[in-house]
Amino acid sequence: MTKLISLMLFSILAAVALIVDANDYDEHSVQLAELRLTPQLTTDWDLVFQQHQVEGVLVLFDPQQQTLTTNDLNRANTGYIPASTFKIANGLIGLELEVVAGTEQAYPWDKQQRAFKAWNQDHTFRSAFKYSVVPIFQQIAGDIGKQRMANMLASLEYGNQKVGSELDSFWLDGDIRISAIEQLQFLQKLHNETLAVSQRSQQIIKQVMLTESTEDYTISAKTGFGHHGDKYIGWWVGWVEMDGRTVYFALNLDLDDIKQAHLRQEIVKQLLPL
């Protein structure tokens, strides 16, 4: 009888332990490689956003410290048009499908005058990424094709994966959406070269993403700027490597016009532990 009671008690305790384990992660927890983290909400960043008179969200992920921090949990999980941050995925897919040969593939200027001076010249894939040359990435998307684009976005688990009807602009004004946290999940896989594409494709994209390099740190990132209702959405996503560690960031802001675009980098740099 005593053994039976002990066995029943052990079973009950085991069941309780399983319930506790199942509840360890709340509904907001996020899977980032081998880590599952619940975002920590901070109010320490509010003054920086107020100083620049903008509303937005920043999410920082530090794998070494095992922290995921944001100033707005709801917005961190809200999908927005990716705008030119999609060039990371677009270029990666182009490389994987051999639509893009490599960093130095040539793209001659088509002689059409466009609003941004840097677009009105010949480019390589590297410089087209650096200057965010939309017509070249529209060409890359067209060469990829709608079905292959849809298949690859599903393989990459990129945002809501909606290509829509306009292959040359769906990332600018279509139905595709990605949240700041989803950007981080995508970026960490890219950095660790664990996306469902070749290491070569991932390594080339990481090369062209290199934005800034100093003695103390390097930043690999991509900006984005697109329509968001009666305002614009401004993105800056990427990672900073310093002191032997990598910190991932994803910021999006509501902006009134392109004159505020510089705030994307300014706010992130103010809040990054550089």
Buried (B, 14 or more C-beta within 10 A) or exposed (E): EEEEEEEEEEEEEEEEEEEEEEEEEEEBBBEBEEBEBBBEEBEEBEEBBEEBEBBBBBBBBBBEEEBBBBBBBEBBBBBBBBBBBBBBBBBBBBBBBEBBEBBEBEBEBEEEEEEEEEBBEEBBBBBBBBBBBBBBBBBBBEEBEBEBBBBBBEBBEBBEBEBBEBBBEBBBEBEBBBBBBBBBBBBBBBBEBEBEBEEEBBEBBBEBBBBEEEEEBBBBBBBBBBEBEEBBBBBBBBBBBBEEEBBBBBBBBBBEEEEBBEBBBBBBBBBBEE
